[in-house]
Amino acid sequence: MCWAGNPNQTSTTSSVFDPEGSSYDYRTARQAGMTPDDLTIMGVSTQGKHWGSVAPTSEQAMRTYGLPSDSYLMLKGRKHESWYKGVQGERERGYAVKKYGDRYYSIPTRNPYYKHTITDSYG
């Protein structure tokens, strides 16, 4: 989950987004058709400010890194204030967060093509 800052920031484009930083990749989220949700989290309304933690992985990334079609791109930087919540949410749905290239991806921990269970692996 992500209570993101300002989605109109021009400094958070995919060419500037730092996967190791504290920002959120609004550009990729918008390209994926995402919008902020109005959720109630632990009794507090997000008032339409919650942006999802992941977006579908691109075809190019799937080919480049051999990722399965049901993998996702993490949209939060690793130092984002709620990075751990995104990682926990992915674990709860049976996914693990791994770094491929310069980005983090959420991939299913069980896949018929894997010989073993996948676990989180980031610095």
MOPAC internal coordinates of N, CA, C and O (Angstrom, degrees):
PM7 1SCF
backbone

  N    0.0000 0     0.00 0     0.00 0    0    0    0
  C    1.4286 1     0.00 0     0.00 0    1    0    0
  C    1.5181 1   108.57 1     0.00 0    2    1    0
  O    1.2310 1   121.49 1   -24.45 1    3    2    1
  N    1.3074 1   114.76 1   155.55 1    3    2    1
  C    1.4461 1   118.01 1  -177.46 1    5    3    2
  C    1.5093 1   110.84 1  -147.16 1    6    5    3
  O    1.2310 1   120.14 1   -63.59 1    7    6    5
  N    1.3017 1   117.33 1   116.41 1    7    6    5
  C    1.4490 1   120.08 1   165.69 1    9    7    6
  C    1.5002 1   103.69 1   -90.97 1   10    9    7
  O    1.2310 1   121.15 1   -84.76 1   11   10    9
  N    1.2901 1   115.40 1    95.24 1   11   10    9
  C    1.4490 1   120.33 1  -172.27 1   13   11   10
  C    1.5163 1   110.81 1   -80.20 1   14   13   11
  O    1.2310 1   121.77 1   -17.60 1   15   14   13
  N    1.3203 1   114.22 1   162.40 1   15   14   13
  C    1.4556 1   120.81 1   176.89 1   17   15   14
  C    1.5159 1   110.30 1   -75.92 1   18   17   15
  O    1.2310 1   120.15 1    54.94 1   19   18   17
  N    1.3022 1   117.33 1  -125.06 1   19   18   17
  C    1.4542 1   122.49 1  -176.32 1   21   19   18
  C    1.5230 1   110.77 1   -91.46 1   22   21   19
  O    1.2310 1   119.26 1   -69.12 1   23   22   21
  N    1.3351 1   119.01 1   110.88 1   23   22   21
  C    1.4641 1   120.87 1  -178.43 1   25   23   22
  C    1.5223 1   112.90 1   -70.59 1   26   25   23
  O    1.2310 1   119.71 1   172.17 1   27   26   25
  N    1.3177 1   118.16 1    -7.83 1   27   26   25
  C    1.4566 1   121.18 1   179.09 1   29   27   26
  C    1.5223 1   112.35 1   -94.89 1   30   29   27
  O    1.2310 1   120.17 1  -173.71 1   31   30   29
  N    1.3146 1   117.29 1     6.29 1   31   30   29
  C    1.4569 1   120.43 1   178.60 1   33   31   30
  C    1.5175 1   109.53 1   -61.21 1   34   33   31
  O    1.2310 1   120.51 1   -48.66 1   35   34   33
  N    1.3137 1   116.64 1   131.34 1   35   34   33
  C    1.4558 1   119.36 1   178.23 1   37   35   34
  C    1.5167 1   111.35 1   -84.81 1   38   37   35
  O    1.2310 1   119.69 1   165.65 1   39   38   37
  N    1.3185 1   118.20 1   -14.35 1   39   38   37
  C    1.4619 1   120.50 1  -178.55 1   41   39   38
  C    1.5184 1   112.88 1   -81.22 1   42   41   39
  O    1.2310 1   119.68 1   176.04 1   43   42   41
  N    1.3239 1   118.22 1    -3.96 1   43   42   41
  C    1.4591 1   120.43 1  -177.49 1   45   43   42
  C    1.5283 1   110.43 1  -105.92 1   46   45   43
  O    1.2310 1   120.63 1  -124.33 1   47   46   45
  N    1.3050 1   116.40 1    55.67 1   47   46   45
  C    1.4519 1   120.84 1   174.87 1   49   47   46
  C    1.5173 1   108.37 1   -95.99 1   50   49   47
  O    1.2310 1   120.30 1   -16.62 1   51   50   49
  N    1.3269 1   117.03 1   163.38 1   51   50   49
  C    1.4576 1   118.98 1  -176.76 1   53   51   50
  C    1.5200 1   111.41 1   -62.92 1   54   53   51
  O    1.2310 1   118.86 1   153.02 1   55   54   53
  N    1.3388 1   119.79 1   -26.98 1   55   54   53
  C    1.4559 1   120.73 1   178.57 1   57   55   54
  C    1.5306 1   111.41 1   -76.34 1   58   57   55
  O    1.2310 1   119.95 1   160.59 1   59   58   57
  N    1.3432 1   117.71 1   -19.41 1   59   58   57
  C    1.4517 1   122.12 1  -178.87 1   61   59   58
  C    1.5242 1   111.16 1  -110.74 1   62   61   59
  O    1.2310 1   119.96 1   157.39 1   63   62   61
  N    1.3132 1   117.69 1   -22.61 1   63   62   61
  C    1.4622 1   121.52 1  -178.33 1   65   63   62
  C    1.5256 1   109.92 1   -54.79 1   66   65   63
  O    1.2310 1   120.80 1   -48.89 1   67   66   65
  N    1.3232 1   116.08 1   131.11 1   67   66   65
  C    1.4555 1   122.01 1   179.77 1   69   67   66
  C    1.5189 1   109.17 1  -107.36 1   70   69   67
  O    1.2310 1   119.64 1   -71.96 1   71   70   69
  N    1.3306 1   118.29 1   108.04 1   71   70   69
  C    1.4665 1   120.53 1  -179.58 1   73   71   70
  C    1.5294 1   113.50 1   -61.57 1   74   73   71
  O    1.2310 1   120.00 1   163.42 1   75   74   73
  N    1.3219 1   117.60 1   -16.58 1   75   74   73
  C    1.4627 1   121.13 1   177.61 1   77   75   74
  C    1.5243 1   111.27 1   -95.88 1   78   77   75
  O    1.2310 1   120.17 1   174.70 1   79   78   77
  N    1.3267 1   117.28 1    -5.30 1   79   78   77
  C    1.4582 1   121.91 1  -175.52 1   81   79   78
  C    1.5172 1   113.53 1   -90.65 1   82   81   79
  O    1.2310 1   121.29 1    18.21 1   83   82   81
  N    1.3412 1   115.13 1  -161.79 1   83   82   81
  C    1.4644 1   120.78 1  -174.59 1   85   83   82
  C    1.5234 1   113.38 1  -108.07 1   86   85   83
  O    1.2310 1   119.99 1  -171.06 1   87   86   85
  N    1.3257 1   117.62 1     8.94 1   87   86   85
  C    1.4637 1   119.92 1  -176.32 1   89   87   86
  C    1.5301 1   112.45 1   -93.94 1   90   89   87
  O    1.2310 1   121.60 1     4.03 1   91   90   89
  N    1.3048 1   114.54 1  -175.97 1   91   90   89
  C    1.4612 1   123.66 1  -178.77 1   93   91   90
  C    1.5298 1   107.49 1  -126.63 1   94   93   91
  O    1.2310 1   119.98 1   -38.77 1   95   94   93
  N    1.3154 1   117.65 1   141.23 1   95   94   93
  C    1.4681 1   122.60 1  -176.61 1   97   95   94
  C    1.5374 1   110.11 1   -87.64 1   98   97   95
  O    1.2310 1   121.29 1  -102.10 1   99   98   97
  N    1.3374 1   115.13 1    77.90 1   99   98   97
  C    1.4679 1   120.72 1  -179.57 1  101   99   98
  C    1.5295 1   112.19 1   -62.61 1  102  101   99
  O    1.2310 1   120.33 1   143.61 1  103  102  101
  N    1.3092 1   116.97 1   -36.39 1  103  102  101
  C    1.4653 1   120.25 1  -177.17 1  105  103  102
  C    1.5290 1   110.50 1   -60.77 1  106  105  103
  O    1.2310 1   120.27 1   130.66 1  107  106  105
  N    1.3195 1   117.09 1   -49.34 1  107  106  105
  C    1.4616 1   120.50 1   179.45 1  109  107  106
  C    1.5227 1   110.52 1   -65.03 1  110  109  107
  O    1.2310 1   120.14 1   141.26 1  111  110  109
  N    1.3273 1   117.33 1   -38.74 1  111  110  109
  C    1.4711 1   120.93 1   178.42 1  113  111  110
  C    1.5292 1   109.99 1   -59.80 1  114  113  111
  O    1.2310 1   120.54 1   133.30 1  115  114  113
  N    1.3189 1   116.58 1   -46.70 1  115  114  113
  C    1.4707 1   120.05 1   179.57 1  117  115  114
  C    1.5311 1   111.43 1   -65.01 1  118  117  115
  O    1.2310 1   120.42 1   138.84 1  119  118  117
  N    1.3368 1   116.81 1   -41.16 1  119  118  117
  C    1.4674 1   120.33 1   178.77 1  121  119  118
  C    1.5225 1   110.84 1   -61.07 1  122  121  119
  O    1.2310 1   120.32 1   151.14 1  123  122  121
  N    1.3222 1   117.00 1   -28.86 1  123  122  121
  C    1.4634 1   121.68 1   178.71 1  125  123  122
  C    1.5336 1   111.26 1   -84.10 1  126  125  123
  O    1.2310 1   120.45 1  -178.82 1  127  126  125
  N    1.3467 1   116.74 1     1.18 1  127  126  125
  C    1.4622 1   120.35 1   179.17 1  129  127  126
  C    1.5111 1   114.18 1    82.64 1  130  129  127
  O    1.2310 1   120.44 1  -165.05 1  131  130  129
  N    1.3217 1   116.76 1    14.95 1  131  130  129
  C    1.4599 1   120.68 1  -178.23 1  133  131  130
  C    1.5222 1   110.77 1   -80.88 1  134  133  131
  O    1.2310 1   121.29 1   -28.91 1  135  134  133
  N    1.3152 1   115.14 1   151.09 1  135  134  133
  C    1.4581 1   123.38 1   173.86 1  137  135  134
  C    1.5246 1   107.08 1  -138.62 1  138  137  135
  O    1.2310 1   119.94 1   -17.17 1  139  138  137
  N    1.3284 1   117.71 1   162.83 1  139  138  137
  C    1.4665 1   118.52 1   178.53 1  141  139  138
  C    1.5223 1   110.94 1   -68.89 1  142  141  139
  O    1.2310 1   121.07 1   -36.02 1  143  142  141
  N    1.3155 1   115.57 1   143.98 1  143  142  141
  C    1.4608 1   122.87 1   178.69 1  145  143  142
  C    1.5182 1   109.74 1   -97.96 1  146  145  143
  O    1.2310 1   120.88 1   -23.99 1  147  146  145
  N    1.3078 1   115.93 1   156.01 1  147  146  145
  C    1.4630 1   121.53 1   171.03 1  149  147  146
  C    1.5157 1   106.17 1  -104.37 1  150  149  147
  O    1.2310 1   120.80 1   -81.36 1  151  150  149
  N    1.3097 1   116.07 1    98.64 1  151  150  149
  C    1.4567 1   121.98 1  -177.26 1  153  151  150
  C    1.5171 1   110.33 1  -117.43 1  154  153  151
  O    1.2310 1   121.24 1   -17.70 1  155  154  153
  N    1.3183 1   115.23 1   162.30 1  155  154  153
  C    1.4508 1   120.71 1   169.97 1  157  155  154
  C    1.5208 1   106.72 1  -112.62 1  158  157  155
  O    1.2310 1   121.07 1   -63.02 1  159  158  157
  N    1.3160 1   115.56 1   116.98 1  159  158  157
  C    1.4559 1   121.78 1  -177.62 1  161  159  158
  C    1.5185 1   107.82 1  -118.30 1  162  161  159
  O    1.2310 1   120.87 1   -61.09 1  163  162  161
  N    1.3243 1   115.95 1   118.91 1  163  162  161
  C    1.4632 1   122.41 1  -178.94 1  165  163  162
  C    1.5270 1   110.69 1    51.96 1  166  165  163
  O    1.2310 1   121.00 1  -138.09 1  167  166  165
  N    1.3371 1   115.68 1    41.91 1  167  166  165
  C    1.4503 1   121.41 1   175.01 1  169  167  166
  C    1.5200 1   115.54 1    82.09 1  170  169  167
  O    1.2310 1   120.37 1  -177.49 1  171  170  169
  N    1.3403 1   116.89 1     2.51 1  171  170  169
  C    1.4637 1   120.78 1  -178.74 1  173  171  170
  C    1.5249 1   109.16 1  -116.23 1  174  173  171
  O    1.2310 1   120.63 1   -51.38 1  175  174  173
  N    1.3418 1   116.41 1   128.62 1  175  174  173
  C    1.4572 1   120.77 1   178.51 1  177  175  174
  C    1.5235 1   110.17 1   -75.53 1  178  177  175
  O    1.2310 1   120.63 1   -42.48 1  179  178  177
  N    1.3219 1   116.41 1   137.52 1  179  178  177
  C    1.4682 1   120.58 1   176.41 1  181  179  178
  C    1.5148 1   111.03 1   -81.98 1  182  181  179
  O    1.2310 1   119.74 1   169.38 1  183  182  181
  N    1.3172 1   118.10 1   -10.62 1  183  182  181
  C    1.4628 1   124.52 1   177.82 1  185  183  182
  C    1.5294 1   111.94 1    50.95 1  186  185  183
  O    1.2310 1   121.04 1  -135.38 1  187  186  185
  N    1.3238 1   115.63 1    44.62 1  187  186  185
  C    1.4627 1   120.40 1   176.96 1  189  187  186
  C    1.5102 1   114.14 1    73.12 1  190  189  187
  O    1.2310 1   120.15 1  -154.69 1  191  190  189
  N    1.3270 1   117.32 1    25.31 1  191  190  189
  C    1.4626 1   120.72 1  -178.40 1  193  191  190
  C    1.5242 1   113.16 1  -114.68 1  194  193  191
  O    1.2310 1   119.51 1  -176.43 1  195  194  193
  N    1.3079 1   118.54 1     3.57 1  195  194  193
  C    1.4678 1   121.49 1  -178.52 1  197  195  194
  C    1.5282 1   110.22 1   -88.13 1  198  197  195
  O    1.2310 1   120.68 1   -56.91 1  199  198  197
  N    1.3059 1   116.31 1   123.09 1  199  198  197
  C    1.4692 1   122.20 1   174.84 1  201  199  198
  C    1.5193 1   107.44 1  -109.05 1  202  201  199
  O    1.2310 1   120.06 1   -39.32 1  203  202  201
  N    1.3102 1   117.49 1   140.68 1  203  202  201
  C    1.4603 1   122.28 1  -179.48 1  205  203  202
  C    1.5161 1   112.63 1   -62.59 1  206  205  203
  O    1.2310 1   120.72 1   -20.84 1  207  206  205
  N    1.3103 1   116.23 1   159.16 1  207  206  205
  C    1.4626 1   122.05 1  -177.21 1  209  207  206
  C    1.5194 1   113.49 1   -85.07 1  210  209  207
  O    1.2310 1   120.22 1   157.47 1  211  210  209
  N    1.3248 1   117.19 1   -22.53 1  211  210  209
  C    1.4693 1   120.00 1  -175.36 1  213  211  210
  C    1.5218 1   111.60 1  -135.15 1  214  213  211
  O    1.2310 1   121.48 1   -22.97 1  215  214  213
  N    1.3272 1   114.78 1   157.03 1  215  214  213
  C    1.4639 1   122.74 1   174.14 1  217  215  214
  C    1.5250 1   107.46 1  -131.59 1  218  217  215
  O    1.2310 1   119.57 1   -24.12 1  219  218  217
  N    1.3188 1   118.42 1   155.88 1  219  218  217
  C    1.4615 1   119.77 1   178.70 1  221  219  218
  C    1.5322 1   111.93 1   -55.78 1  222  221  219
  O    1.2310 1   120.87 1   -37.86 1  223  222  221
  N    1.3029 1   115.94 1   142.14 1  223  222  221
  C    1.4650 1   121.86 1   177.99 1  225  223  222
  C    1.5207 1   109.68 1   -71.46 1  226  225  223
  O    1.2310 1   120.61 1   -39.70 1  227  226  225
  N    1.3172 1   116.45 1   140.30 1  227  226  225
  C    1.4665 1   120.95 1   179.61 1  229  227  226
  C    1.5260 1   110.99 1   -70.82 1  230  229  227
  O    1.2310 1   121.22 1   -24.40 1  231  230  229
  N    1.3105 1   115.28 1   155.60 1  231  230  229
  C    1.4744 1   120.76 1   176.34 1  233  231  230
  C    1.5248 1   109.94 1   -58.07 1  234  233  231
  O    1.2310 1   120.72 1   139.72 1  235  234  233
  N    1.3219 1   116.22 1   -40.28 1  235  234  233
  C    1.4706 1   120.33 1  -179.31 1  237  235  234
  C    1.5265 1   111.34 1   -61.62 1  238  237  235
  O    1.2310 1   120.13 1   134.97 1  239  238  237
  N    1.3266 1   117.35 1   -45.03 1  239  238  237
  C    1.4653 1   120.69 1   179.09 1  241  239  238
  C    1.5289 1   110.49 1   -65.16 1  242  241  239
  O    1.2310 1   120.20 1   141.89 1  243  242  241
  N    1.3312 1   117.22 1   -38.11 1  243  242  241
  C    1.4689 1   119.75 1   178.05 1  245  243  242
  C    1.5239 1   110.30 1   -60.92 1  246  245  243
  O    1.2310 1   120.70 1   136.23 1  247  246  245
  N    1.3300 1   116.26 1   -43.77 1  247  246  245
  C    1.4721 1   119.91 1   179.01 1  249  247  246
  C    1.5297 1   111.40 1   -68.47 1  250  249  247
  O    1.2310 1   120.60 1   133.38 1  251  250  249
  N    1.3203 1   116.46 1   -46.62 1  251  250  249
  C    1.4724 1   121.10 1  -176.13 1  253  251  250
  C    1.5207 1   112.27 1   -61.83 1  254  253  251
  O    1.2310 1   120.28 1   135.72 1  255  254  253
  N    1.3267 1   117.08 1   -44.28 1  255  254  253
  C    1.4648 1   121.06 1  -173.74 1  257  255  254
  C    1.5244 1   113.93 1  -106.34 1  258  257  255
  O    1.2310 1   120.12 1  -178.57 1  259  258  257
  N    1.3301 1   117.37 1     1.43 1  259  258  257
  C    1.4611 1   120.32 1   179.94 1  261  259  258
  C    1.5125 1   112.40 1    66.93 1  262  261  259
  O    1.2310 1   120.03 1  -145.07 1  263  262  261
  N    1.3363 1   117.55 1    34.93 1  263  262  261
  C    1.4648 1   121.53 1  -178.59 1  265  263  262
  C    1.5202 1   110.84 1   -82.87 1  266  265  263
  O    1.2310 1   120.25 1   -32.14 1  267  266  265
  N    1.3219 1   117.12 1   147.86 1  267  266  265
  C    1.4640 1   120.27 1   177.64 1  269  267  266
  C    1.5294 1   111.18 1   -71.05 1  270  269  267
  O    1.2310 1   120.63 1   -19.74 1  271  270  269
  N    1.3031 1   116.40 1   160.26 1  271  270  269
  C    1.4665 1   121.01 1  -178.07 1  273  271  270
  C    1.5263 1   112.80 1   -65.46 1  274  273  271
  O    1.2310 1   120.12 1   161.30 1  275  274  273
  N    1.3179 1   117.38 1   -18.70 1  275  274  273
  C    1.4667 1   120.01 1   179.02 1  277  275  274
  C    1.5359 1   111.67 1  -100.81 1  278  277  275
  O    1.2310 1   120.94 1  -146.28 1  279  278  277
  N    1.3273 1   115.81 1    33.72 1  279  278  277
  C    1.4644 1   120.67 1   174.60 1  281  279  278
  C    1.5268 1   109.16 1  -100.15 1  282  281  279
  O    1.2310 1   120.96 1   -17.55 1  283  282  281
  N    1.3236 1   115.76 1   162.45 1  283  282  281
  C    1.4619 1   121.29 1  -175.11 1  285  283  282
  C    1.5250 1   110.74 1  -136.51 1  286  285  283
  O    1.2310 1   120.95 1   -28.07 1  287  286  285
  N    1.3244 1   115.80 1   151.93 1  287  286  285
  C    1.4533 1   123.06 1   177.37 1  289  287  286
  C    1.5278 1   109.31 1   -92.40 1  290  289  287
  O    1.2310 1   119.92 1   -50.79 1  291  290  289
  N    1.3175 1   117.76 1   129.21 1  291  290  289
  C    1.4578 1   121.58 1   176.14 1  293  291  290
  C    1.5215 1   108.53 1   -73.66 1  294  293  291
  O    1.2310 1   120.30 1   -47.47 1  295  294  293
  N    1.3187 1   117.04 1   132.53 1  295  294  293
  C    1.4582 1   122.06 1  -176.73 1  297  295  294
  C    1.5284 1   113.61 1   -99.06 1  298  297  295
  O    1.2310 1   120.20 1   169.13 1  299  298  297
  N    1.3037 1   117.22 1   -10.87 1  299  298  297
  C    1.4637 1   121.35 1   178.86 1  301  299  298
  C    1.5150 1   109.12 1   -95.53 1  302  301  299
  O    1.2310 1   120.86 1   -35.88 1  303  302  301
  N    1.3283 1   115.96 1   144.12 1  303  302  301
  C    1.4518 1   119.90 1   169.83 1  305  303  302
  C    1.5151 1   109.39 1   -71.21 1  306  305  303
  O    1.2310 1   120.64 1   -25.05 1  307  306  305
  N    1.3086 1   116.38 1   154.95 1  307  306  305
  C    1.4642 1   121.04 1  -174.93 1  309  307  306
  C    1.5287 1   113.52 1   -63.03 1  310  309  307
  O    1.2310 1   120.12 1   157.75 1  311  310  309
  N    1.3148 1   117.38 1   -22.25 1  311  310  309
  C    1.4703 1   120.34 1   178.06 1  313  311  310
  C    1.5286 1   111.86 1   -98.60 1  314  313  311
  O    1.2310 1   120.15 1  -171.18 1  315  314  313
  N    1.3341 1   117.32 1     8.82 1  315  314  313
  C    1.4599 1   121.10 1   177.38 1  317  315  314
  C    1.5241 1   108.59 1   -60.70 1  318  317  315
  O    1.2310 1   120.55 1   -36.41 1  319  318  317
  N    1.3250 1   116.56 1   143.59 1  319  318  317
  C    1.4637 1   120.60 1  -174.99 1  321  319  318
  C    1.5271 1   114.06 1   -58.41 1  322  321  319
  O    1.2310 1   119.97 1   156.11 1  323  322  321
  N    1.3280 1   117.67 1   -23.89 1  323  322  321
  C    1.4677 1   118.48 1   179.26 1  325  323  322
  C    1.5296 1   112.63 1  -119.77 1  326  325  323
  O    1.2310 1   120.55 1  -154.40 1  327  326  325
  N    1.3370 1   116.56 1    25.60 1  327  326  325
  C    1.4732 1   120.92 1   176.01 1  329  327  326
  C    1.5261 1   110.33 1   -51.78 1  330  329  327
  O    1.2310 1   120.98 1   132.36 1  331  330  329
  N    1.3280 1   115.73 1   -47.64 1  331  330  329
  C    1.4650 1   119.92 1  -177.05 1  333  331  330
  C    1.5216 1   111.86 1   -59.73 1  334  333  331
  O    1.2310 1   119.98 1   146.88 1  335  334  333
  N    1.3406 1   117.64 1   -33.12 1  335  334  333
  C    1.4635 1   120.40 1   178.31 1  337  335  334
  C    1.5248 1   110.49 1   -67.82 1  338  337  335
  O    1.2310 1   120.49 1   140.79 1  339  338  337
  N    1.3304 1   116.67 1   -39.21 1  339  338  337
  C    1.4580 1   120.04 1   176.86 1  341  339  338
  C    1.5188 1   111.62 1   -64.09 1  342  341  339
  O    1.2310 1   120.74 1   136.29 1  343  342  341
  N    1.3269 1   116.19 1   -43.71 1  343  342  341
  C    1.4690 1   120.89 1   178.58 1  345  343  342
  C    1.5285 1   109.87 1   -63.33 1  346  345  343
  O    1.2310 1   120.31 1   135.77 1  347  346  345
  N    1.3302 1   117.01 1   -44.23 1  347  346  345
  C    1.4657 1   120.76 1   179.23 1  349  347  346
  C    1.5247 1   110.95 1   -62.14 1  350  349  347
  O    1.2310 1   120.41 1   137.16 1  351  350  349
  N    1.3240 1   116.83 1   -42.84 1  351  350  349
  C    1.4621 1   120.36 1   177.97 1  353  351  350
  C    1.5201 1   112.25 1   -60.72 1  354  353  351
  O    1.2310 1   120.88 1   140.58 1  355  354  353
  N    1.3236 1   115.92 1   -39.42 1  355  354  353
  C    1.4648 1   119.77 1   177.99 1  357  355  354
  C    1.5285 1   110.60 1   -66.69 1  358  357  355
  O    1.2310 1   120.07 1   138.45 1  359  358  357
  N    1.3156 1   117.47 1   -41.55 1  359  358  357
  C    1.4721 1   120.76 1   177.54 1  361  359  358
  C    1.5207 1   110.59 1   -59.68 1  362  361  359
  O    1.2310 1   121.06 1   136.66 1  363  362  361
  N    1.3346 1   115.57 1   -43.34 1  363  362  361
  C    1.4642 1   119.81 1  -177.96 1  365  363  362
  C    1.5143 1   112.22 1   -62.76 1  366  365  363
  O    1.2310 1   119.82 1   152.24 1  367  366  365
  N    1.3096 1   117.95 1   -27.76 1  367  366  365
  C    1.4591 1   119.16 1   178.23 1  369  367  366
  C    1.5272 1   112.51 1   -96.88 1  370  369  367
  O    1.2310 1   120.18 1  -168.75 1  371  370  369
  N    1.3352 1   117.26 1    11.25 1  371  370  369
  C    1.4554 1   121.36 1   173.56 1  373  371  370
  C    1.5208 1   114.78 1    88.38 1  374  373  371
  O    1.2310 1   120.50 1  -152.29 1  375  374  373
  N    1.3188 1   116.64 1    27.71 1  375  374  373
  C    1.4578 1   121.90 1  -179.75 1  377  375  374
  C    1.5271 1   110.05 1  -120.26 1  378  377  375
  O    1.2310 1   120.52 1   -21.25 1  379  378  377
  N    1.3153 1   116.61 1   158.75 1  379  378  377
  C    1.4640 1   122.73 1   176.26 1  381  379  378
  C    1.5217 1   108.12 1  -126.47 1  382  381  379
  O    1.2310 1   120.64 1   -30.88 1  383  382  381
  N    1.3112 1   116.38 1   149.12 1  383  382  381
  C    1.4556 1   121.65 1  -179.54 1  385  383  382
  C    1.5239 1   109.05 1   -98.98 1  386  385  383
  O    1.2310 1   121.21 1   -54.42 1  387  386  385
  N    1.3263 1   115.30 1   125.58 1  387  386  385
  C    1.4620 1   121.81 1  -179.60 1  389  387  386
  C    1.5232 1   108.93 1  -135.45 1  390  389  387
  O    1.2310 1   121.13 1   -28.40 1  391  390  389
  N    1.3121 1   115.45 1   151.60 1  391  390  389
  C    1.4585 1   120.29 1   178.77 1  393  391  390
  C    1.5261 1   109.69 1   -96.88 1  394  393  391
  O    1.2310 1   121.71 1   -50.45 1  395  394  393
  N    1.3168 1   114.33 1   129.55 1  395  394  393
  C    1.4636 1   122.30 1   174.44 1  397  395  394
  C    1.5183 1   106.22 1  -128.62 1  398  397  395
  O    1.2310 1   120.11 1   -53.12 1  399  398  397
  N    1.3255 1   117.40 1   126.88 1  399  398  397
  C    1.4512 1   119.42 1  -175.49 1  401  399  398
  C    1.5178 1   108.18 1    62.72 1  402  401  399
  O    1.2310 1   120.47 1    49.94 1  403  402  401
  N    1.3381 1   116.71 1  -130.06 1  403  402  401
  C    1.4640 1   119.66 1  -179.50 1  405  403  402
  C    1.5272 1   113.01 1  -105.18 1  406  405  403
  O    1.2310 1   119.74 1  -168.67 1  407  406  405
  N    1.3338 1   118.10 1    11.33 1  407  406  405
  C    1.4716 1   121.15 1  -177.83 1  409  407  406
  C    1.5232 1   110.65 1  -124.59 1  410  409  407
  O    1.2310 1   121.47 1   -19.57 1  411  410  409
  N    1.3172 1   114.80 1   160.43 1  411  410  409
  C    1.4634 1   121.81 1   176.34 1  413  411  410
  C    1.5233 1   109.21 1  -100.87 1  414  413  411
  O    1.2310 1   121.08 1   -40.38 1  415  414  413
  N    1.3230 1   115.54 1   139.62 1  415  414  413
  C    1.4591 1   122.01 1  -178.99 1  417  415  414
  C    1.5215 1   109.32 1  -127.87 1  418  417  415
  O    1.2310 1   121.26 1   -30.04 1  419  418  417
  N    1.3076 1   115.20 1   149.96 1  419  418  417
  C    1.4474 1   122.13 1   175.13 1  421  419  418
  C    1.5272 1   106.75 1  -105.04 1  422  421  419
  O    1.2310 1   121.02 1   -60.14 1  423  422  421
  N    1.3137 1   115.65 1   119.86 1  423  422  421
  C    1.4649 1   119.90 1  -177.34 1  425  423  422
  C    1.5232 1   109.74 1  -124.96 1  426  425  423
  O    1.2310 1   120.56 1   -30.48 1  427  426  425
  N    1.3242 1   116.54 1   149.52 1  427  426  425
  C    1.4771 1   118.48 1  -179.56 1  429  427  426
  C    1.5236 1   110.52 1   -63.10 1  430  429  427
  O    1.2310 1   121.41 1   -38.89 1  431  430  429
  N    1.3387 1   114.92 1   141.11 1  431  430  429
  C    1.4688 1   118.73 1  -178.83 1  433  431  430
  C    1.5231 1   111.77 1   -76.86 1  434  433  431
  O    1.2310 1   120.58 1   158.62 1  435  434  433
  N    1.2976 1   116.50 1   -21.38 1  435  434  433
  C    1.4620 1   120.65 1   177.25 1  437  435  434
  C    1.5123 1   108.79 1  -123.35 1  438  437  435
  O    1.2310 1   120.83 1   -52.27 1  439  438  437
  N    1.2968 1   116.01 1   127.73 1  439  438  437
  C    1.4551 1   122.52 1   179.64 1  441  439  438
  C    1.5212 1   106.08 1  -149.27 1  442  441  439
  O    1.2310 1   119.23 1   -42.99 1  443  442  441
  N    1.3289 1   119.07 1   137.01 1  443  442  441
  C    1.4650 1   119.81 1  -177.59 1  445  443  442
  C    1.5295 1   113.40 1   -60.22 1  446  445  443
  O    1.2310 1   120.00 1   161.36 1  447  446  445
  N    1.3221 1   117.60 1   -18.64 1  447  446  445
  C    1.4594 1   120.49 1  -179.26 1  449  447  446
  C    1.5194 1   113.07 1   -87.97 1  450  449  447
  O    1.2310 1   120.04 1   166.84 1  451  450  449
  N    1.3383 1   117.54 1   -13.16 1  451  450  449
  C    1.4577 1   121.05 1   179.36 1  453  451  450
  C    1.5242 1   109.17 1   -88.60 1  454  453  451
  O    1.2310 1   120.63 1   -35.73 1  455  454  453
  N    1.3062 1   116.41 1   144.27 1  455  454  453
  C    1.4574 1   120.80 1   178.25 1  457  455  454
  C    1.5267 1   111.86 1   -88.80 1  458  457  455
  O    1.2310 1   120.23 1   170.29 1  459  458  457
  N    1.3257 1   117.17 1    -9.71 1  459  458  457
  C    1.4568 1   121.03 1  -178.43 1  461  459  458
  C    1.5234 1   109.38 1  -149.46 1  462  461  459
  O    1.2310 1   121.07 1    -9.87 1  463  462  461
  N    1.3025 1   115.57 1   170.13 1  463  462  461
  C    1.4605 1   120.98 1   178.28 1  465  463  462
  C    1.5177 1   109.08 1   -76.39 1  466  465  463
  O    1.2310 1   120.58 1   -43.07 1  467  466  465
  N    1.3242 1   116.49 1   136.93 1  467  466  465
  C    1.4681 1   122.26 1   178.31 1  469  467  466
  C    1.5186 1   108.98 1   -86.63 1  470  469  467
  O    1.2310 1   120.52 1   -40.36 1  471  470  469
  N    1.3264 1   116.62 1   139.64 1  471  470  469
  C    1.4506 1   121.34 1   175.86 1  473  471  470
  C    1.5193 1   109.40 1  -124.99 1  474  473  471
  O    1.2310 1   120.66 1   -16.92 1  475  474  473
  N    1.3293 1   116.35 1   163.08 1  475  474  473
  C    1.4588 1   120.94 1   178.61 1  477  475  474
  C    1.5206 1   109.55 1   -57.68 1  478  477  475
  O    1.2310 1   121.01 1   -37.01 1  479  478  477
  N    1.3176 1   115.68 1   142.99 1  479  478  477
  C    1.4705 1   118.87 1   173.88 1  481  479  478
  C    1.5185 1   108.38 1  -151.32 1  482  481  479
  O    1.2310 1   121.49 1   -82.04 1  483  482  481
  N    1.2903 1   114.76 1    97.96 1  483  482  481
  C    1.4532 1   121.29 1   173.47 1  485  483  482
  C    1.5138 1   107.05 1  -147.75 1  486  485  483
  O    1.2310 1   121.70 1   -39.43 1  487  486  485
  N    1.3050 1   114.35 1   140.57 1  487  486  485
  C    1.4391 1   127.41 1  -173.18 1  489  487  486
  C    1.4361 1   120.01 1   -25.83 1  490  489  487
  O    1.2310 1   120.10 1   180.00 1  491  490  489

